Amino acid sequence: MSGLDLNCVGVKNPEVTFKYTWRDAVLYALGIGAQADELPFVYENTPGGIKVFPSFATIARGIAFPRNMGNVFFPRFIHGEELIHLHKPFPSSGEVICFSEVTDIFDKGKAAVIHVKFTALTKEREPLFDVKSAFFYLGAGGFGGERGPKSETLTPPEGVEPDFSITYKTTENQAVLYRLNGDLNPLHIDPVLARQGGQEKPILHGLCTYGHATRAIIYGLCDGDVSRFKEFKARFTNVVYPGETLITEGWKDNGRYIIQVRKGDTVVLSNAHAIVE
């Protein structure tokens, strides 16, 4: 079982407070590729305060990562899926009360799949966002548990042009910048450790790719209005190296959009959807 404690399922972890300023919001915006002409997201003197990209939720929830899963070996954790749901836009600065709960652990044989829900409230205890994350814990399967339900399969309609398509080129130092938001895993900066991890060189954070996609959704579907963004879910399918170009595409589908992110012909975020107003 690799130290995984199944008794953690259904147990609410203690509340923690995430405090941030406009500088943190701007650092995150730059980490997901925002440019100088995106003033509402990078300039503190924007009327009404700067806007915050909705995927900042992936940073805020990090402080509440569950610590009750037992004696686990985190290098064997692989991020499988991420869903963010916004109840209201982030203020330009403030405090977020966040807590987590392991909702399910499924047995996939060679790995356990751990589902975690993060709940965030404003200082006034009003709902702010929910995040649902799925992680593969390699080597922790085979404990006789349920395999779990199959996920809905979302694929772009064949032969249909996307309703929007936005291309962003990541920079060579994208991971170096993004890691300052709190994910200091050396896999994303140390060439030696990256090779030991099976990569030819340091890779981009999956949540950085996710942030680029969120930024594309804000401009491609919301006309830059963060209040229109409600939900984004994606599966991490392939690695991205800093300097590669990301193409985010979306197809309207019964009140939502099917989303796909690719580098060339290689899909890096799949089985994805976005909900906007």
C-alpha positions as CSV (number, residue, x, y, z in Angstrom):
1,M,0.0,0.0,0.0
2,S,3.1,2.3,0.1
3,G,2.0,3.9,3.3
4,L,-1.4,5.0,2.0
5,D,-4.0,5.2,4.8
6,L,-7.5,4.4,3.5
7,N,-9.0,5.8,6.6
8,C,-8.4,9.3,5.4
9,V,-11.4,9.0,3.0
10,G,-14.3,11.3,4.1
11,V,-12.3,13.1,6.8
12,K,-12.3,16.9,6.6
13,N,-8.8,18.4,7.1
14,P,-8.3,21.5,9.2
15,E,-9.1,24.9,7.7
16,V,-6.1,27.0,6.7
17,T,-6.0,30.6,5.5
18,F,-4.3,31.6,2.3
19,K,-3.4,35.3,2.2
20,Y,-2.5,37.1,-1.0
21,T,-1.8,40.5,-2.4
22,W,-2.0,42.0,-5.9
23,R,1.7,41.1,-6.3
24,D,0.8,37.4,-5.9
25,A,-2.0,37.7,-8.5
26,V,0.4,39.4,-10.9
27,L,3.1,36.9,-10.4
28,Y,0.6,34.1,-11.2
29,A,-0.5,36.0,-14.3
30,L,3.1,36.2,-15.5
31,G,3.6,32.6,-14.6
32,I,0.9,31.6,-17.1
33,G,2.2,33.8,-19.8
34,A,0.4,37.1,-19.4
35,Q,1.9,40.0,-21.3
36,A,2.4,43.7,-20.7
37,D,-0.6,44.6,-22.8
38,E,-2.9,42.5,-20.5
39,L,-3.0,45.5,-18.1
40,P,-6.1,44.4,-16.1
41,F,-4.2,41.4,-14.9
42,V,-0.8,42.9,-14.4
43,Y,-1.2,46.5,-13.3
44,E,-2.1,47.3,-9.7
45,N,-3.6,50.7,-10.7
46,T,-6.3,49.2,-12.8
47,P,-9.6,50.9,-11.9
48,G,-11.4,48.7,-9.4
49,G,-8.3,46.7,-8.8
50,I,-6.5,44.1,-10.9
51,K,-8.3,41.1,-12.2
52,V,-7.3,37.6,-11.1
53,F,-7.3,34.6,-13.4
54,P,-9.7,32.0,-12.2
55,S,-7.0,29.2,-12.2
56,F,-5.4,31.1,-9.3
57,A,-7.6,28.7,-7.4
58,T,-5.0,26.0,-8.1
59,I,-2.4,28.0,-6.2
60,A,-4.8,28.9,-3.3
61,R,-5.9,25.3,-2.8
62,G,-2.2,24.2,-2.5
63,I,-2.0,25.3,1.1
64,A,-4.8,22.9,2.1
65,F,-3.3,19.7,0.5
66,P,-4.4,16.8,2.7
67,R,-1.8,15.7,5.3
68,N,-3.8,12.7,6.6
69,M,-3.1,10.2,3.8
70,G,-0.4,8.3,5.8
71,N,3.3,7.9,5.1
72,V,3.2,8.5,1.3
73,F,6.0,8.9,-1.1
74,F,5.1,12.0,-3.1
75,P,7.5,11.6,-6.0
76,R,5.2,8.7,-7.1
77,F,2.2,11.0,-7.3
78,I,1.1,11.9,-10.8
79,H,-1.5,14.6,-11.3
80,G,-4.3,13.1,-13.4
81,E,-7.2,15.6,-13.6
82,E,-8.1,19.1,-12.3
83,L,-11.5,20.8,-12.1
84,I,-12.0,24.3,-10.8
85,H,-15.5,25.8,-10.2
86,L,-15.8,29.5,-9.3
87,H,-18.7,30.8,-7.3
88,K,-17.5,34.4,-7.7
89,P,-14.3,36.1,-9.0
90,F,-11.3,36.5,-6.8
91,P,-10.9,39.9,-5.3
92,S,-7.6,41.7,-6.2
93,S,-6.2,40.8,-2.8
94,G,-7.6,39.1,0.3
95,E,-7.8,36.0,2.5
96,V,-9.2,32.6,1.4
97,I,-10.3,30.0,4.0
98,C,-9.6,26.6,2.5
99,F,-10.0,23.0,3.6
100,S,-9.7,19.6,1.9
101,E,-11.1,16.1,2.0
102,V,-10.1,12.9,0.3
103,T,-13.4,11.8,-1.2
104,D,-12.4,8.5,-2.8
105,I,-9.5,6.1,-3.3
106,F,-9.8,3.7,-6.1
107,D,-7.8,0.6,-6.9
108,K,-6.4,0.5,-10.4
109,G,-4.1,-2.4,-9.9
110,K,-0.7,-0.8,-10.4
111,A,-1.8,2.5,-8.9
112,A,-4.3,4.0,-6.5
113,V,-6.3,6.9,-7.7
114,I,-6.9,9.5,-5.0
115,H,-9.7,12.0,-5.4
116,V,-9.4,15.2,-3.4
117,K,-12.0,18.0,-3.0
118,F,-10.8,21.5,-1.9
119,T,-13.4,24.0,-0.7
120,A,-12.6,27.7,-0.4
121,L,-14.5,30.4,1.4
122,T,-14.1,34.2,1.6
123,K,-13.1,35.8,4.9
124,E,-16.9,36.3,5.4
125,R,-17.3,32.5,4.8
126,E,-19.1,32.9,1.5
127,P,-18.4,30.2,-1.1
128,L,-15.5,31.3,-3.4
129,F,-14.4,28.2,-5.3
130,D,-14.3,24.4,-5.3
131,V,-11.5,22.3,-6.8
132,K,-11.6,18.6,-7.5
133,S,-8.2,16.9,-8.2
134,A,-7.4,13.3,-9.1
135,F,-3.9,11.9,-8.5
136,F,-2.4,8.5,-9.5
137,Y,-0.2,7.1,-6.7
138,L,2.0,4.6,-8.5
139,G,2.7,1.3,-6.7
140,A,-0.2,1.9,-4.2
141,G,-2.8,-0.3,-6.0
142,G,-3.7,-3.9,-5.5
143,F,-5.3,-3.5,-2.1
144,G,-8.7,-5.0,-3.2
145,G,-10.6,-1.8,-3.5
146,E,-13.2,-0.7,-6.1
147,R,-11.9,0.4,-9.5
148,G,-14.2,3.3,-9.5
149,P,-16.5,4.6,-12.2
150,K,-15.4,5.4,-15.8
151,S,-15.0,9.1,-16.6
152,E,-17.1,10.8,-19.2
153,T,-15.3,10.8,-22.5
154,L,-15.1,14.2,-24.2
155,T,-13.6,14.5,-27.7
156,P,-13.8,17.3,-30.2
157,P,-16.3,16.7,-33.0
158,E,-14.4,15.2,-36.0
159,G,-14.1,17.5,-39.0
160,V,-15.6,20.5,-37.2
161,E,-13.7,23.8,-36.9
162,P,-13.4,25.0,-33.3
163,D,-15.5,27.9,-32.1
164,F,-12.3,29.5,-30.8
165,S,-8.6,28.8,-31.0
166,I,-5.9,30.7,-29.2
167,T,-2.1,30.0,-29.5
168,Y,0.4,30.9,-26.8
169,K,4.1,30.3,-27.0
170,T,5.6,29.5,-23.6
171,T,9.0,30.9,-22.9
172,E,12.2,29.0,-22.1
173,N,12.0,30.3,-18.5
174,Q,8.3,29.6,-18.1
175,A,8.8,26.9,-15.5
176,V,11.5,29.0,-13.7
177,L,8.9,31.8,-13.3
178,Y,5.9,29.7,-12.6
179,R,7.5,27.7,-9.7
180,L,7.8,31.0,-7.7
181,N,4.0,30.6,-7.1
182,G,4.9,27.7,-4.7
183,D,5.5,24.5,-6.7
184,L,9.2,24.0,-6.1
185,N,9.4,20.5,-7.5
186,P,13.0,20.3,-8.9
187,L,11.6,18.2,-11.8
188,H,10.7,21.6,-13.4
189,I,14.2,23.2,-13.1
190,D,17.0,20.7,-12.4
191,P,18.2,18.9,-15.5
192,V,19.8,16.1,-13.6
193,L,16.7,15.3,-11.5
194,A,14.5,15.6,-14.6
195,R,16.6,12.9,-16.4
196,Q,16.4,10.7,-13.2
197,G,12.6,11.2,-13.5
198,G,12.6,9.9,-17.0
199,Q,12.4,13.3,-18.9
200,E,15.0,14.5,-21.3
201,K,15.0,17.9,-19.6
202,P,12.9,19.9,-17.1
203,I,9.2,19.9,-17.9
204,L,6.6,22.6,-17.5
205,H,4.2,22.3,-14.6
206,G,1.0,20.7,-15.6
207,L,-0.9,23.4,-13.8
208,C,1.0,26.0,-15.8
209,T,-0.3,24.5,-19.0
210,Y,-3.7,24.4,-17.3
211,G,-3.3,28.1,-16.5
212,H,-2.5,28.9,-20.1
213,A,-5.7,27.1,-21.1
214,T,-7.7,29.1,-18.6
215,R,-6.2,32.3,-19.9
216,A,-7.2,31.3,-23.4
217,I,-10.8,30.6,-22.2
218,I,-11.0,34.0,-20.6
219,Y,-10.1,35.7,-23.8
220,G,-11.7,33.3,-26.3
221,L,-15.0,32.8,-24.5
222,C,-15.4,35.5,-21.9
223,D,-14.0,38.6,-23.7
224,G,-11.6,39.1,-20.8
225,D,-14.5,39.2,-18.2
226,V,-13.5,36.8,-15.3
227,S,-17.0,37.0,-13.8
228,R,-18.3,35.0,-16.8
229,F,-16.0,32.0,-16.1
230,K,-17.6,29.3,-14.0
231,E,-15.8,25.9,-14.5
232,F,-12.9,24.2,-16.3
233,K,-12.0,20.6,-16.1
234,A,-9.1,18.8,-17.9
235,R,-7.1,15.6,-17.9
236,F,-3.3,15.8,-18.1
237,T,-2.4,13.8,-21.1
238,N,1.2,14.6,-22.1
239,V,4.2,16.7,-21.0
240,V,5.1,20.1,-22.2
241,Y,8.6,21.5,-22.3
242,P,9.2,25.2,-21.7
243,G,9.4,27.1,-25.0
244,E,6.8,24.9,-26.7
245,T,3.7,26.4,-28.2
246,L,0.3,25.6,-26.8
247,I,-2.9,25.7,-28.9
248,T,-6.2,25.9,-26.9
249,E,-9.4,25.1,-28.9
250,G,-13.0,24.9,-27.9
251,W,-16.2,23.5,-29.4
252,K,-19.7,24.5,-28.2
253,D,-21.5,21.5,-26.8
254,N,-25.0,21.7,-25.1
255,G,-24.3,24.6,-22.7
256,R,-20.6,24.0,-22.3
257,Y,-17.5,23.9,-24.5
258,I,-15.4,20.9,-25.2
259,I,-11.8,22.0,-24.7
260,Q,-8.5,20.6,-26.1
261,V,-5.0,21.8,-25.7
262,R,-2.2,20.6,-27.9
263,K,1.4,21.2,-29.0
264,G,1.4,20.5,-32.6
265,D,-0.5,17.3,-33.1
266,T,0.1,16.1,-29.6
267,V,-2.7,16.6,-27.2
268,V,-1.5,17.7,-23.7
269,L,-4.9,18.5,-22.0
270,S,-7.8,16.2,-23.0
271,N,-11.3,15.2,-21.9
272,A,-11.8,18.8,-21.0
273,H,-14.8,21.1,-20.7
274,A,-15.5,24.7,-19.8
275,I,-18.6,26.4,-18.6
276,V,-19.0,30.1,-19.1
277,E,-21.9,32.6,-18.9
